[in-house]
Amino acid sequence: MRLAPSPEQEGFAAVLHDLLTAADLPAAAARWSDGDHAAGRAVWARLAEAGVTGLAVPSRWGGLDAGPADLVIACEELGHHALPGPVAESVAAVPALLAALGQDGPCEEWLPGLAAGRVVATLAAPPWLPYAVDAHAAGLVLLAEATAVRHGRIGAAHPSMDRSRRLFEISAGAPIAEGPAAATAVTRALNLGALACAAQLLGAGRAMLEAAVGYATRRTQFGRPIGQFQAVQHRLADVAVALEFARPLLYAAAAALAGGDTHADADRDVSAAKVACADAAHRAARAALQVHGALGYTQEHGLGRWLTRIRVLALAWGTPAQHRARVIAELTR
């Protein structure tokens, strides 16, 4: 079991980092928040050219048929740059759900578009996902139930703490699949979505640490950079340790999903990764805000893009309490 990225995966992450750095995501995210999705969709199109949107799509439908570890690599970098849009849904969960159903009609209709980046997808899956994120910007909206997958009808919209996200109530539309096969597909899709969400949290936490370290080296107090004070050093070191301890759990969960581990083991490992990444990202957000002081609260500074994203992703794809309960249930069987 490999609990770290391979050299090839590190190279892939570096390519994505350069692509997203050049894309002026703060401006795209601000326009996305105001309902203008053109700039954000342009970034999604460039990610499609890099293969990101086709990672979870089988090669039969134009995708790369990549494994969960490659999804982790991509989603960590997307979280690191706070890409707007339903990332875990469109990149991981929905392609995996449709592919696992194995029905030629829905697969032929939607998977090529998802792989090519022409379609952005979202879904609701109560109780983990009671609302669908950015359904108004999606070309495909699904409702995943315990033993059924249906097209979703968009209902009332609700604001999110993260201004770049909008939450939509979803009601059941035409059925796509029902029965045991659908139940198995939904379980795997939810695990992949939670894994992708955990990776985004790890990436966002990394961004918070980098921002805090950079500010601590520039901000002076009493004649020297505040990063030279032990209190600041210790706080940032604790964040670095938390992020590094979360990373192996993330890759262990990816390995469990890729290696055909038992259903219970995969559930446990995914939940452990989600809890660890959320806790580490939350610690990073608190430390970054404390290091920046009042400056970090200002909208102009931009730190809030990650602060609010971490807050909402920690509660998405299963709350910490839900995931802790699943870990405990599997450990006490």
BALOBA-1460 file (C-alpha; in Angstrom, 3 decimals):
// residues 333
<rec num="1" residu="m" x="0.000" y="0.000" z="0.000"/>
<rec num="2" residu="r" x="1.470" y="3.338" z="-1.086"/>
<rec num="3" residu="l" x="0.610" y="6.192" z="1.294"/>
<rec num="4" residu="a" x="2.249" y="8.997" z="-0.680"/>
<rec num="5" residu="p" x="2.047" y="10.263" z="-4.259"/>
<rec num="6" residu="s" x="4.279" y="8.702" z="-6.897"/>
<rec num="7" residu="p" x="6.714" y="10.876" z="-8.906"/>
<rec num="8" residu="e" x="4.254" y="10.801" z="-11.812"/>
<rec num="9" residu="q" x="1.433" y="11.976" z="-9.569"/>
<rec num="10" residu="e" x="3.618" y="14.734" z="-8.145"/>
<rec num="11" residu="g" x="4.284" y="15.875" z="-11.703"/>
<rec num="12" residu="f" x="0.537" y="15.863" z="-12.419"/>
<rec num="13" residu="a" x="-0.077" y="17.969" z="-9.313"/>
<rec num="14" residu="a" x="2.612" y="20.436" z="-10.414"/>
<rec num="15" residu="v" x="0.954" y="20.811" z="-13.830"/>
<rec num="16" residu="l" x="-2.409" y="21.479" z="-12.196"/>
<rec num="17" residu="h" x="-0.840" y="23.950" z="-9.781"/>
<rec num="18" residu="d" x="0.669" y="25.955" z="-12.638"/>
<rec num="19" residu="l" x="-2.586" y="25.834" z="-14.617"/>
<rec num="20" residu="l" x="-4.686" y="27.047" z="-11.701"/>
<rec num="21" residu="t" x="-2.166" y="29.693" z="-10.646"/>
<rec num="22" residu="a" x="-2.333" y="31.217" z="-14.120"/>
<rec num="23" residu="a" x="-6.144" y="31.146" z="-14.212"/>
<rec num="24" residu="d" x="-6.865" y="34.123" z="-11.883"/>
<rec num="25" residu="l" x="-9.208" y="32.050" z="-9.769"/>
<rec num="26" residu="p" x="-9.981" y="34.815" z="-7.257"/>
<rec num="27" residu="a" x="-11.622" y="36.825" z="-10.041"/>
<rec num="28" residu="a" x="-13.380" y="33.757" z="-11.452"/>
<rec num="29" residu="a" x="-14.673" y="32.833" z="-8.000"/>
<rec num="30" residu="a" x="-15.958" y="36.367" z="-7.403"/>
<rec num="31" residu="r" x="-17.855" y="36.292" z="-10.705"/>
<rec num="32" residu="w" x="-19.176" y="32.807" z="-9.915"/>
<rec num="33" residu="s" x="-20.506" y="34.156" z="-6.601"/>
<rec num="34" residu="d" x="-22.400" y="36.831" z="-8.547"/>
<rec num="35" residu="g" x="-23.984" y="34.258" z="-10.858"/>
<rec num="36" residu="d" x="-21.613" y="34.711" z="-13.815"/>
<rec num="37" residu="h" x="-20.152" y="31.279" z="-14.488"/>
<rec num="38" residu="a" x="-18.296" y="32.027" z="-17.735"/>
<rec num="39" residu="a" x="-14.837" y="32.527" z="-16.240"/>
<rec num="40" residu="g" x="-15.215" y="29.543" z="-13.929"/>
<rec num="41" residu="r" x="-16.390" y="27.293" z="-16.750"/>
<rec num="42" residu="a" x="-13.382" y="28.393" z="-18.784"/>
<rec num="43" residu="v" x="-11.158" y="27.095" z="-15.987"/>
<rec num="44" residu="w" x="-13.130" y="23.834" z="-15.952"/>
<rec num="45" residu="a" x="-12.522" y="23.559" z="-19.703"/>
<rec num="46" residu="r" x="-8.769" y="23.896" z="-19.195"/>
<rec num="47" residu="l" x="-8.895" y="21.266" z="-16.464"/>
<rec num="48" residu="a" x="-10.706" y="18.974" z="-18.905"/>
<rec num="49" residu="e" x="-7.840" y="19.402" z="-21.368"/>
<rec num="50" residu="a" x="-5.482" y="18.330" z="-18.570"/>
<rec num="51" residu="g" x="-7.609" y="15.221" z="-17.971"/>
<rec num="52" residu="v" x="-9.056" y="16.156" z="-14.591"/>
<rec num="53" residu="t" x="-12.735" y="15.893" z="-15.489"/>
<rec num="54" residu="g" x="-12.203" y="12.473" z="-17.069"/>
<rec num="55" residu="l" x="-10.288" y="10.826" z="-14.226"/>
<rec num="56" residu="a" x="-13.256" y="8.811" z="-12.917"/>
<rec num="57" residu="v" x="-14.785" y="8.192" z="-16.356"/>
<rec num="58" residu="p" x="-14.046" y="4.793" z="-17.955"/>
<rec num="59" residu="s" x="-11.951" y="4.889" z="-21.120"/>
<rec num="60" residu="r" x="-14.895" y="3.427" z="-23.037"/>
<rec num="61" residu="w" x="-16.623" y="6.803" z="-22.708"/>
<rec num="62" residu="g" x="-13.600" y="9.009" z="-23.310"/>
<rec num="63" residu="g" x="-12.179" y="9.130" z="-19.800"/>
<rec num="64" residu="l" x="-8.911" y="8.048" z="-18.219"/>
<rec num="65" residu="d" x="-10.300" y="5.289" z="-15.970"/>
<rec num="66" residu="a" x="-7.932" y="6.488" z="-13.239"/>
<rec num="67" residu="g" x="-7.870" y="5.225" z="-9.684"/>
<rec num="68" residu="p" x="-8.921" y="6.931" z="-6.448"/>
<rec num="69" residu="a" x="-5.341" y="8.003" z="-5.700"/>
<rec num="70" residu="d" x="-5.273" y="10.083" z="-8.896"/>
<rec num="71" residu="l" x="-8.571" y="11.669" z="-7.878"/>
<rec num="72" residu="v" x="-6.984" y="12.552" z="-4.535"/>
<rec num="73" residu="i" x="-4.059" y="14.242" z="-6.295"/>
<rec num="74" residu="a" x="-6.333" y="16.330" z="-8.499"/>
<rec num="75" residu="c" x="-8.869" y="17.262" z="-5.819"/>
<rec num="76" residu="e" x="-6.192" y="18.290" z="-3.351"/>
<rec num="77" residu="e" x="-4.873" y="20.781" z="-5.893"/>
<rec num="78" residu="l" x="-8.394" y="21.992" z="-6.736"/>
<rec num="79" residu="g" x="-8.954" y="22.574" z="-3.011"/>
<rec num="80" residu="h" x="-5.578" y="24.274" z="-2.729"/>
<rec num="81" residu="h" x="-6.789" y="26.867" z="-5.254"/>
<rec num="82" residu="a" x="-10.453" y="26.931" z="-4.103"/>
<rec num="83" residu="l" x="-11.904" y="26.156" z="-7.531"/>
<rec num="84" residu="p" x="-15.587" y="27.198" z="-7.690"/>
<rec num="85" residu="g" x="-18.215" y="24.639" z="-8.636"/>
<rec num="86" residu="p" x="-19.312" y="21.160" z="-7.532"/>
<rec num="87" residu="v" x="-15.860" y="19.577" z="-7.585"/>
<rec num="88" residu="a" x="-16.375" y="16.348" z="-5.638"/>
<rec num="89" residu="e" x="-19.718" y="15.813" z="-7.340"/>
<rec num="90" residu="s" x="-18.676" y="16.370" z="-10.944"/>
<rec num="91" residu="v" x="-15.110" y="15.048" z="-10.868"/>
<rec num="92" residu="a" x="-15.623" y="12.011" z="-8.634"/>
<rec num="93" residu="a" x="-19.079" y="10.984" z="-7.442"/>
<rec num="94" residu="v" x="-21.339" y="11.391" z="-10.472"/>
<rec num="95" residu="p" x="-18.971" y="9.762" z="-13.015"/>
<rec num="96" residu="a" x="-18.384" y="6.864" z="-10.608"/>
<rec num="97" residu="l" x="-22.111" y="6.529" z="-9.978"/>
<rec num="98" residu="l" x="-23.062" y="6.405" z="-13.645"/>
<rec num="99" residu="a" x="-20.199" y="4.059" z="-14.528"/>
<rec num="100" residu="a" x="-21.078" y="1.692" z="-11.672"/>
<rec num="101" residu="l" x="-24.694" y="1.520" z="-12.837"/>
<rec num="102" residu="g" x="-23.381" y="0.211" z="-16.150"/>
<rec num="103" residu="q" x="-26.405" y="1.282" z="-18.157"/>
<rec num="104" residu="d" x="-25.476" y="2.176" z="-21.720"/>
<rec num="105" residu="g" x="-28.161" y="4.834" z="-22.107"/>
<rec num="106" residu="p" x="-27.212" y="7.154" z="-19.213"/>
<rec num="107" residu="c" x="-23.513" y="6.404" z="-19.658"/>
<rec num="108" residu="e" x="-23.511" y="7.230" z="-23.356"/>
<rec num="109" residu="e" x="-25.617" y="10.314" z="-22.747"/>
<rec num="110" residu="w" x="-23.588" y="11.863" z="-19.946"/>
<rec num="111" residu="l" x="-20.134" y="10.341" z="-19.417"/>
<rec num="112" residu="p" x="-18.496" y="11.619" z="-22.642"/>
<rec num="113" residu="g" x="-19.666" y="15.147" z="-21.795"/>
<rec num="114" residu="l" x="-18.372" y="14.850" z="-18.239"/>
<rec num="115" residu="a" x="-14.993" y="13.572" z="-19.450"/>
<rec num="116" residu="a" x="-14.678" y="16.389" z="-21.987"/>
<rec num="117" residu="g" x="-15.711" y="19.062" z="-19.509"/>
<rec num="118" residu="r" x="-18.791" y="20.041" z="-21.510"/>
<rec num="119" residu="v" x="-21.050" y="18.970" z="-18.640"/>
<rec num="120" residu="v" x="-20.749" y="19.876" z="-14.956"/>
<rec num="121" residu="a" x="-22.764" y="17.582" z="-12.694"/>
<rec num="122" residu="t" x="-24.068" y="17.773" z="-9.158"/>
<rec num="123" residu="l" x="-26.212" y="15.620" z="-6.909"/>
<rec num="124" residu="a" x="-28.103" y="15.419" z="-3.658"/>
<rec num="125" residu="a" x="-27.831" y="12.291" z="-1.522"/>
<rec num="126" residu="p" x="-29.576" y="12.660" z="1.842"/>
<rec num="127" residu="p" x="-28.592" y="12.470" z="4.647"/>
<rec num="128" residu="w" x="-24.971" y="13.167" z="3.700"/>
<rec num="129" residu="l" x="-25.882" y="15.640" z="0.975"/>
<rec num="130" residu="p" x="-29.312" y="17.071" z="1.722"/>
<rec num="131" residu="y" x="-28.823" y="19.755" z="-0.949"/>
<rec num="132" residu="a" x="-27.190" y="19.848" z="-4.377"/>
<rec num="133" residu="v" x="-24.393" y="22.390" z="-4.761"/>
<rec num="134" residu="d" x="-24.640" y="24.820" z="-7.686"/>
<rec num="135" residu="a" x="-27.466" y="22.954" z="-9.392"/>
<rec num="136" residu="h" x="-28.252" y="26.115" z="-11.363"/>
<rec num="137" residu="a" x="-24.843" y="25.878" z="-13.043"/>
<rec num="138" residu="a" x="-24.962" y="22.118" z="-13.702"/>
<rec num="139" residu="g" x="-25.955" y="20.325" z="-16.874"/>
<rec num="140" residu="l" x="-26.823" y="17.159" z="-14.948"/>
<rec num="141" residu="v" x="-28.528" y="16.976" z="-11.550"/>
<rec num="142" residu="l" x="-29.076" y="13.636" z="-9.824"/>
<rec num="143" residu="l" x="-30.772" y="12.456" z="-6.656"/>
<rec num="144" residu="a" x="-29.111" y="9.423" z="-5.045"/>
<rec num="145" residu="e" x="-31.259" y="7.499" z="-2.569"/>
<rec num="146" residu="a" x="-30.480" y="4.348" z="-0.587"/>
<rec num="147" residu="t" x="-31.583" y="1.956" z="-3.347"/>
<rec num="148" residu="a" x="-32.304" y="4.241" z="-6.304"/>
<rec num="149" residu="v" x="-30.775" y="6.853" z="-8.570"/>
<rec num="150" residu="r" x="-33.051" y="9.431" z="-10.177"/>
<rec num="151" residu="h" x="-32.871" y="12.584" z="-12.185"/>
<rec num="152" residu="g" x="-33.220" y="15.539" z="-9.845"/>
<rec num="153" residu="r" x="-35.711" y="18.371" z="-10.106"/>
<rec num="154" residu="i" x="-34.303" y="21.668" z="-8.877"/>
<rec num="155" residu="g" x="-36.251" y="23.351" z="-6.096"/>
<rec num="156" residu="a" x="-35.667" y="26.260" z="-3.747"/>
<rec num="157" residu="a" x="-32.215" y="27.809" z="-3.454"/>
<rec num="158" residu="h" x="-30.413" y="28.547" z="-0.195"/>
<rec num="159" residu="p" x="-27.303" y="30.655" z="0.438"/>
<rec num="160" residu="s" x="-24.113" y="29.102" z="1.748"/>
<rec num="161" residu="m" x="-21.528" y="30.434" z="4.165"/>
<rec num="162" residu="d" x="-19.202" y="30.195" z="1.160"/>
<rec num="163" residu="r" x="-20.496" y="32.853" z="-1.237"/>
<rec num="164" residu="s" x="-19.247" y="30.915" z="-4.259"/>
<rec num="165" residu="r" x="-21.641" y="28.046" z="-3.460"/>
<rec num="166" residu="r" x="-25.437" y="27.910" z="-3.646"/>
<rec num="167" residu="l" x="-27.458" y="25.027" z="-2.244"/>
<rec num="168" residu="f" x="-30.596" y="23.710" z="-3.926"/>
<rec num="169" residu="e" x="-33.391" y="21.490" z="-2.737"/>
<rec num="170" residu="i" x="-33.817" y="18.503" z="-5.046"/>
<rec num="171" residu="s" x="-36.934" y="16.408" z="-5.594"/>
<rec num="172" residu="a" x="-37.200" y="13.047" z="-7.331"/>
<rec num="173" residu="g" x="-37.550" y="12.982" z="-11.096"/>
<rec num="174" residu="a" x="-37.469" y="10.139" z="-13.587"/>
<rec num="175" residu="p" x="-35.726" y="6.982" z="-12.295"/>
<rec num="176" residu="i" x="-32.398" y="5.881" z="-13.743"/>
<rec num="177" residu="a" x="-31.800" y="2.716" z="-11.704"/>
<rec num="178" residu="e" x="-33.289" y="0.951" z="-8.700"/>
<rec num="179" residu="g" x="-32.538" y="-2.094" z="-6.584"/>
<rec num="180" residu="p" x="-29.409" y="-3.731" z="-5.142"/>
<rec num="181" residu="a" x="-27.166" y="-2.690" z="-8.041"/>
<rec num="182" residu="a" x="-28.170" y="0.923" z="-7.539"/>
<rec num="183" residu="a" x="-27.522" y="0.645" z="-3.788"/>
<rec num="184" residu="t" x="-23.991" y="-0.641" z="-4.397"/>
<rec num="185" residu="a" x="-23.305" y="2.113" z="-6.940"/>
<rec num="186" residu="v" x="-24.574" y="4.812" z="-4.562"/>
<rec num="187" residu="t" x="-22.389" y="3.539" z="-1.710"/>
<rec num="188" residu="r" x="-19.234" y="3.644" z="-3.838"/>
<rec num="189" residu="a" x="-20.103" y="7.050" z="-5.286"/>
<rec num="190" residu="l" x="-20.654" y="8.512" z="-1.822"/>
<rec num="191" residu="n" x="-17.332" y="7.128" z="-0.627"/>
<rec num="192" residu="l" x="-15.517" y="8.595" z="-3.638"/>
<rec num="193" residu="g" x="-17.261" y="11.925" z="-3.118"/>
<rec num="194" residu="a" x="-16.264" y="11.985" z="0.542"/>
<rec num="195" residu="l" x="-12.692" y="11.060" z="-0.436"/>
<rec num="196" residu="a" x="-12.583" y="13.897" z="-2.985"/>
<rec num="197" residu="c" x="-13.990" y="16.301" z="-0.402"/>
<rec num="198" residu="a" x="-11.328" y="15.220" z="2.104"/>
<rec num="199" residu="a" x="-8.634" y="15.851" z="-0.502"/>
<rec num="200" residu="q" x="-10.016" y="19.340" z="-1.140"/>
<rec num="201" residu="l" x="-9.871" y="20.010" z="2.591"/>
<rec num="202" residu="l" x="-6.252" y="18.895" z="2.738"/>
<rec num="203" residu="g" x="-5.406" y="21.192" z="-0.166"/>
<rec num="204" residu="a" x="-7.246" y="24.123" z="1.391"/>
<rec num="205" residu="g" x="-5.467" y="23.510" z="4.688"/>
<rec num="206" residu="r" x="-2.160" y="23.553" z="2.845"/>
<rec num="207" residu="a" x="-3.088" y="26.898" z="1.285"/>
<rec num="208" residu="m" x="-3.886" y="28.296" z="4.732"/>
<rec num="209" residu="l" x="-0.536" y="27.165" z="6.093"/>
<rec num="210" residu="e" x="1.321" y="28.685" z="3.148"/>
<rec num="211" residu="a" x="-0.547" y="31.975" z="3.576"/>
<rec num="212" residu="a" x="0.224" y="32.068" z="7.296"/>
<rec num="213" residu="v" x="3.904" y="31.261" z="6.824"/>
<rec num="214" residu="g" x="4.240" y="33.866" z="4.079"/>
<rec num="215" residu="y" x="2.592" y="36.565" z="6.186"/>
<rec num="216" residu="a" x="4.642" y="35.638" z="9.253"/>
<rec num="217" residu="t" x="7.851" y="36.191" z="7.301"/>
<rec num="218" residu="r" x="6.721" y="39.648" z="6.079"/>
<rec num="219" residu="r" x="4.892" y="41.092" z="9.080"/>
<rec num="220" residu="t" x="7.232" y="42.716" z="11.585"/>
<rec num="221" residu="q" x="6.617" y="43.506" z="15.217"/>
<rec num="222" residu="f" x="9.095" y="44.775" z="17.801"/>
<rec num="223" residu="g" x="11.630" y="45.112" z="15.014"/>
<rec num="224" residu="r" x="11.568" y="41.567" z="13.634"/>
<rec num="225" residu="p" x="9.267" y="39.236" z="11.623"/>
<rec num="226" residu="i" x="6.551" y="37.679" z="13.746"/>
<rec num="227" residu="g" x="7.580" y="34.283" z="12.363"/>
<rec num="228" residu="q" x="10.631" y="34.451" z="14.619"/>
<rec num="229" residu="f" x="8.472" y="34.321" z="17.746"/>
<rec num="230" residu="q" x="8.176" y="30.845" z="19.217"/>
<rec num="231" residu="a" x="4.441" y="31.128" z="19.853"/>
<rec num="232" residu="v" x="3.846" y="31.635" z="16.136"/>
<rec num="233" residu="q" x="6.356" y="28.958" z="15.147"/>
<rec num="234" residu="h" x="4.781" y="26.376" z="17.430"/>
<rec num="235" residu="r" x="1.268" y="27.082" z="16.172"/>
<rec num="236" residu="l" x="2.296" y="26.746" z="12.536"/>
<rec num="237" residu="a" x="4.344" y="23.632" z="13.292"/>
<rec num="238" residu="d" x="1.253" y="22.042" z="14.854"/>
<rec num="239" residu="v" x="-0.667" y="22.770" z="11.645"/>
<rec num="240" residu="a" x="2.078" y="21.234" z="9.490"/>
<rec num="241" residu="v" x="2.069" y="18.093" z="11.648"/>
<rec num="242" residu="a" x="-1.731" y="17.789" z="11.469"/>
<rec num="243" residu="l" x="-1.715" y="18.073" z="7.670"/>
<rec num="244" residu="e" x="1.082" y="15.529" z="7.313"/>
<rec num="245" residu="f" x="-0.655" y="13.082" z="9.653"/>
<rec num="246" residu="a" x="-3.881" y="13.384" z="7.663"/>
<rec num="247" residu="r" x="-2.244" y="12.661" z="4.311"/>
<rec num="248" residu="p" x="-1.485" y="8.931" z="4.877"/>
<rec num="249" residu="l" x="-5.086" y="8.370" z="5.991"/>
<rec num="250" residu="l" x="-6.261" y="9.957" z="2.747"/>
<rec num="251" residu="y" x="-4.072" y="7.657" z="0.653"/>
<rec num="252" residu="a" x="-5.022" y="4.633" z="2.744"/>
<rec num="253" residu="a" x="-8.679" y="5.350" z="1.984"/>
<rec num="254" residu="a" x="-7.875" y="5.691" z="-1.720"/>
<rec num="255" residu="a" x="-6.056" y="2.357" z="-1.606"/>
<rec num="256" residu="a" x="-8.992" y="0.716" z="0.164"/>
<rec num="257" residu="l" x="-11.399" y="1.877" z="-2.531"/>
<rec num="258" residu="a" x="-9.029" y="0.853" z="-5.318"/>
<rec num="259" residu="g" x="-7.998" y="-2.491" z="-3.896"/>
<rec num="260" residu="g" x="-11.366" y="-4.101" z="-3.390"/>
<rec num="261" residu="d" x="-11.275" y="-4.007" z="0.408"/>
<rec num="262" residu="t" x="-14.420" y="-5.139" z="2.155"/>
<rec num="263" residu="h" x="-17.286" y="-2.679" z="2.183"/>
<rec num="264" residu="a" x="-16.848" y="-2.068" z="5.913"/>
<rec num="265" residu="d" x="-13.088" y="-1.445" z="5.671"/>
<rec num="266" residu="a" x="-13.503" y="1.052" z="2.847"/>
<rec num="267" residu="d" x="-16.259" y="2.878" z="4.736"/>
<rec num="268" residu="r" x="-14.081" y="3.067" z="7.841"/>
<rec num="269" residu="d" x="-10.986" y="4.310" z="5.996"/>
<rec num="270" residu="v" x="-12.872" y="6.953" z="4.016"/>
<rec num="271" residu="s" x="-14.531" y="8.273" z="7.161"/>
<rec num="272" residu="a" x="-11.221" y="8.338" z="9.041"/>
<rec num="273" residu="a" x="-9.657" y="10.331" z="6.196"/>
<rec num="274" residu="k" x="-12.560" y="12.781" z="6.054"/>
<rec num="275" residu="v" x="-12.375" y="13.437" z="9.816"/>
<rec num="276" residu="a" x="-8.583" y="13.836" z="9.826"/>
<rec num="277" residu="c" x="-8.490" y="16.155" z="6.806"/>
<rec num="278" residu="a" x="-11.352" y="18.281" z="8.131"/>
<rec num="279" residu="d" x="-9.701" y="18.612" z="11.548"/>
<rec num="280" residu="a" x="-6.324" y="19.493" z="10.012"/>
<rec num="281" residu="a" x="-7.867" y="22.058" z="7.650"/>
<rec num="282" residu="h" x="-9.846" y="23.623" z="10.486"/>
<rec num="283" residu="r" x="-6.668" y="23.894" z="12.573"/>
<rec num="284" residu="a" x="-4.907" y="25.520" z="9.599"/>
<rec num="285" residu="a" x="-7.740" y="27.999" z="9.106"/>
<rec num="286" residu="r" x="-7.722" y="29.032" z="12.777"/>
<rec num="287" residu="a" x="-3.952" y="29.476" z="12.784"/>
<rec num="288" residu="a" x="-3.947" y="31.484" z="9.552"/>
<rec num="289" residu="l" x="-6.633" y="33.810" z="10.855"/>
<rec num="290" residu="q" x="-4.797" y="34.305" z="14.136"/>
<rec num="291" residu="v" x="-1.505" y="35.026" z="12.381"/>
<rec num="292" residu="h" x="-3.126" y="37.539" z="10.025"/>
<rec num="293" residu="g" x="-5.130" y="39.194" z="12.789"/>
<rec num="294" residu="a" x="-7.845" y="41.642" z="11.777"/>
<rec num="295" residu="l" x="-6.468" y="41.755" z="8.215"/>
<rec num="296" residu="g" x="-7.653" y="38.188" z="7.675"/>
<rec num="297" residu="y" x="-11.275" y="39.188" z="8.232"/>
<rec num="298" residu="t" x="-11.329" y="41.689" z="5.381"/>
<rec num="299" residu="q" x="-12.922" y="40.655" z="2.099"/>
<rec num="300" residu="e" x="-10.210" y="42.479" z="0.154"/>
<rec num="301" residu="h" x="-7.464" y="40.274" z="1.554"/>
<rec num="302" residu="g" x="-8.981" y="37.099" z="0.139"/>
<rec num="303" residu="l" x="-8.217" y="34.765" z="3.032"/>
<rec num="304" residu="g" x="-11.948" y="34.278" z="3.463"/>
<rec num="305" residu="r" x="-12.183" y="32.222" z="0.251"/>
<rec num="306" residu="w" x="-10.442" y="29.371" z="2.028"/>
<rec num="307" residu="l" x="-11.820" y="30.047" z="5.496"/>
<rec num="308" residu="t" x="-15.421" y="29.664" z="4.383"/>
<rec num="309" residu="r" x="-14.610" y="26.843" z="1.965"/>
<rec num="310" residu="i" x="-13.023" y="24.813" z="4.751"/>
<rec num="311" residu="r" x="-16.010" y="25.441" z="6.987"/>
<rec num="312" residu="v" x="-18.558" y="24.219" z="4.453"/>
<rec num="313" residu="l" x="-16.513" y="21.278" z="3.141"/>
<rec num="314" residu="a" x="-15.997" y="20.022" z="6.681"/>
<rec num="315" residu="l" x="-19.784" y="19.660" z="6.911"/>
<rec num="316" residu="a" x="-20.334" y="18.392" z="3.357"/>
<rec num="317" residu="w" x="-20.302" y="14.739" z="2.300"/>
<rec num="318" residu="g" x="-21.086" y="13.686" z="5.836"/>
<rec num="319" residu="t" x="-20.523" y="15.748" z="8.958"/>
<rec num="320" residu="p" x="-17.625" y="14.954" z="11.317"/>
<rec num="321" residu="a" x="-20.139" y="13.406" z="13.732"/>
<rec num="322" residu="q" x="-21.542" y="11.136" z="11.013"/>
<rec num="323" residu="h" x="-18.096" y="9.977" z="9.956"/>
<rec num="324" residu="r" x="-16.880" y="9.442" z="13.513"/>
<rec num="325" residu="a" x="-19.976" y="7.354" z="14.158"/>
<rec num="326" residu="r" x="-19.210" y="5.224" z="11.111"/>
<rec num="327" residu="v" x="-15.603" y="4.669" z="12.218"/>
<rec num="328" residu="i" x="-16.731" y="3.661" z="15.710"/>
<rec num="329" residu="a" x="-19.402" y="1.340" z="14.309"/>
<rec num="330" residu="e" x="-16.851" y="-0.488" z="12.146"/>
<rec num="331" residu="l" x="-14.232" y="-0.707" z="14.898"/>
<rec num="332" residu="t" x="-16.700" y="-2.142" z="17.414"/>
<rec num="333" residu="r" x="-18.275" y="-4.793" z="15.211"/>
